[in-house]
């Protein structure tokens, strides 16, 4: 895999930097394979080899996204008949178990929050976030039209 500067074709310089880094790390696993001989099985073997050398699943998944992007360009330019990374199977990223705050911590948080009488906006924002599970961007995008006071409903349909 050779380094190709795509910055003049619309890629942001940070994207070019990231892709060059990925290329250097992926090359030892598939760089010796000619593009016409690359197969989904070869890509899967590369993923397996990466994992066996201690590369994390999340990192291998990022390399998969990189390969998929590069092979999509090669397919678009008719260098290969299809994107072989589409048929490859990257490792699934580990899902982290979300731990809810203990009730004592939530009570301490709200006691500290409501002790401050000046910043009621934060009291409302955090109360709505904890009651609904909304993200900050969803709360910040709310308007008065999104609130039905007569039905005690908030319509969360956009985000910042």
Order of alpha helices (4+ residues) and beta strands (2+ residues): alpha-alpha-alpha-alpha-alpha-alpha-alpha-beta-beta
